[in-house]
């Protein structure tokens, strides 16, 4: 199962952690950040993986 939102297509991305060392930032490790995916049920009864932002948007409509 892929870790992507079925509505907007949001997927994981790479992030760099910065450590301050002697007054300058030292780029160290790369970290993969994942979207906040949750199971949501559509009005037709189908279950999908959607990010929290899309679930909030569906509730407004």
N, C-alpha and C positions, 0 to 999 in steps of 0.2 A: 504494500500500500504506500503510495506516494504521500509525502507530507506537504500537500499544496491545498489551498482553498479552492473548492469547486466553483465558487461564485466569481471571485476577483482574480484568482490565479496567483495569490501571494504564496511565496515559497521561502525557503531558508536563505540566509545570506551570511557572508563572512564579515566579522568585526575584528578590529585590532584593539587589544588592551594596551593602554599607555601607563607607564610607571614613571613617576617623577624621580629623577636621579641627579643630584647636585644642581638643581635649578633648571634642568632641561628634561624634556619628555623623551623617554627611551621606549620606542615601539618594541614590544616583546612578543607575546603569543597571539596567534590568530584563534578566534573562537567562532564556532558556527552558532548562529542564533536562529531559532525556529519560531514561526508564527504561533499565536495562541489558537490552535485548532480545537474545535469541539463538535460533537455530533449534534445536528439540528434536524428537526422534522419539518418538512415543507407542508403546505396546506393539503397537497394531494396524498400525504401519508408517506412520502419517500424520505429516507434518511440520507443526509449528506454531511461531509466534513466541511465546516465553514469556519472562518476566523471570527473572533469576537466582534470586530467592527462590522462585518457583514450581518451577523446575527442581530446586532442592535439596529442596523438599517432595516432588516426585515420586520422587526417589531413595530417600527414606525409606520410602515405601509399598511 
